[in-house]
Amino acid sequence: MKTSLNLNWIDGMAFESEVNGHKIVIDAVESVGGKDRGPRPKPLMLLALAGCTSMDVVSILKKMRVELEDYGCEVVANNTEEHPKHYDEMKIIYKFWGKDLPKEKLEKAVNLSEERYCGVSYIYKKYVKMSYEIQINPEK
């Protein structure tokens, strides 16, 4: 199965695409010719990772009948200084809130996403040092 995406130039450093029926604009900061009308492309890589694994984790926990009060995911990445500047390390911090959350089920859901289901993580792991952390009821 193939997937395709079209990206069209708006002006300056701004481009627009339609993804699953939703318009997305990417742009650069003014110092490099943009007008800051949208996010930069590289941080969207982190969003793709957080979104992919989070959808897995929440879905798996629902099937395990784990009741979450809240959930959050933070991705911390190290950007290299030399060109081509790229992420060489990423850490996913899974944050769970709720009463009597079973740590073993949280770990199982995260591991299933990391090792089996998240296609974004699968690709990134080939090129980036990946790690993760689970936090239960951290301060907001």
C-alpha positions as CSV (number, residue, x, y, z in Angstrom):
1,M,0.0,0.0,0.0
2,K,1.4,3.4,-1.0
3,T,0.8,6.7,0.6
4,S,1.4,10.0,-1.1
5,L,1.4,13.6,0.0
6,N,1.5,16.8,-2.0
7,L,3.2,20.0,-0.7
8,N,2.6,23.3,-2.4
9,W,4.6,26.5,-2.0
10,I,2.6,29.5,-0.7
11,D,5.4,32.1,-0.8
12,G,8.7,32.9,1.0
13,M,9.4,29.8,3.1
14,A,5.8,28.7,3.6
15,F,4.3,25.6,2.2
16,E,0.9,24.0,2.6
17,S,-0.3,20.4,2.5
18,E,-3.5,18.5,3.1
19,V,-3.2,15.5,5.3
20,N,-6.2,13.3,5.9
21,G,-8.4,16.2,4.9
22,H,-6.7,18.7,7.2
23,K,-4.6,21.6,5.9
24,I,-1.2,22.1,7.4
25,V,1.1,25.0,6.8
26,I,4.8,24.8,7.6
27,D,7.0,27.9,7.6
28,A,10.3,29.3,8.9
29,V,11.1,32.1,11.2
30,E,11.6,35.6,9.7
31,S,15.4,35.5,10.1
32,V,15.6,32.9,7.3
33,G,12.8,34.3,5.1
34,G,9.7,32.9,6.7
35,K,6.8,34.6,8.4
36,D,6.3,32.0,11.1
37,R,2.8,31.0,9.9
38,G,3.3,27.4,10.9
39,P,5.6,24.9,12.6
40,R,9.0,23.9,11.3
41,P,9.2,20.5,9.7
42,K,11.6,18.8,12.2
43,P,9.4,19.4,15.3
44,L,6.6,17.7,13.4
45,M,8.8,14.6,13.5
46,L,8.5,14.7,17.3
47,L,4.7,15.2,17.1
48,A,4.4,12.3,14.8
49,L,6.3,10.1,17.3
50,A,4.3,11.3,20.3
51,G,1.0,11.0,18.4
52,C,1.7,7.5,17.0
53,T,2.9,6.0,20.3
54,S,0.2,7.8,22.4
55,M,-2.6,6.5,20.2
56,D,-1.2,2.9,20.7
57,V,-0.8,3.3,24.4
58,V,-4.2,4.8,25.2
59,S,-5.9,2.2,22.9
60,I,-4.0,-0.7,24.5
61,L,-4.8,0.5,28.1
62,K,-8.5,0.9,27.2
63,K,-8.5,-2.8,26.1
64,M,-6.8,-3.7,29.4
65,R,-9.5,-1.8,31.2
66,V,-7.1,0.6,32.8
67,E,-8.9,3.8,33.6
68,L,-6.9,6.9,33.1
69,E,-7.8,10.3,34.5
70,D,-5.4,12.0,32.2
71,Y,-2.4,11.2,29.9
72,G,0.4,13.2,28.4
73,C,3.5,12.5,26.3
74,E,6.6,14.6,26.1
75,V,9.4,13.9,23.5
76,V,12.8,15.4,24.3
77,A,15.2,15.4,21.4
78,N,18.8,16.3,21.0
79,N,19.6,18.3,17.8
80,T,23.1,18.1,16.4
81,E,25.1,21.3,15.8
82,E,26.6,20.3,12.5
83,H,24.8,20.2,9.1
84,P,22.8,18.4,8.3
85,K,21.3,19.2,11.7
86,H,19.3,16.3,12.9
87,Y,18.0,14.6,16.0
88,D,20.5,12.0,17.2
89,E,18.7,11.2,20.5
90,M,15.0,11.1,21.5
91,K,13.4,10.3,24.9
92,I,9.7,9.7,25.2
93,I,8.3,10.6,28.6
94,Y,4.9,8.9,29.1
95,K,2.8,10.6,31.8
96,F,-0.2,8.8,33.4
97,W,-2.6,10.2,35.9
98,G,-5.2,8.2,37.8
99,K,-6.0,6.2,40.9
100,D,-4.3,2.9,41.6
101,L,-2.7,2.7,38.1
102,P,-1.1,-0.8,37.6
103,K,2.5,-0.1,36.7
104,E,2.9,-3.4,35.0
105,K,0.1,-2.7,32.6
106,L,1.4,0.7,31.8
107,E,4.8,-0.8,31.0
108,K,3.2,-3.5,28.9
109,A,1.2,-0.9,26.9
110,V,4.3,1.2,26.3
111,N,6.5,-1.8,25.4
112,L,3.8,-3.0,22.9
113,S,3.8,0.4,21.2
114,E,7.5,0.7,21.2
115,E,8.3,-2.8,20.0
116,R,5.3,-3.8,17.9
117,Y,2.8,-1.2,16.8
118,C,4.3,2.3,16.4
119,G,5.5,2.6,12.9
120,V,7.1,6.0,13.5
121,S,9.1,4.7,16.4
122,Y,10.1,1.7,14.3
123,I,11.7,3.9,11.7
124,Y,13.3,6.4,14.1
125,K,15.0,3.6,16.1
126,K,17.0,2.7,13.0
127,Y,18.8,6.1,13.0
128,V,18.3,7.7,16.4
129,K,19.1,6.6,19.9
130,M,15.7,6.1,21.6
131,S,14.8,5.8,25.2
132,Y,11.6,6.2,27.3
133,E,10.4,6.9,30.8
134,I,7.1,6.2,32.5
135,Q,5.8,8.7,35.1
136,I,2.8,8.0,37.2
137,N,0.9,11.0,38.6
138,P,3.7,13.5,38.1
139,E,3.0,17.1,39.1
140,K,1.4,19.1,36.3
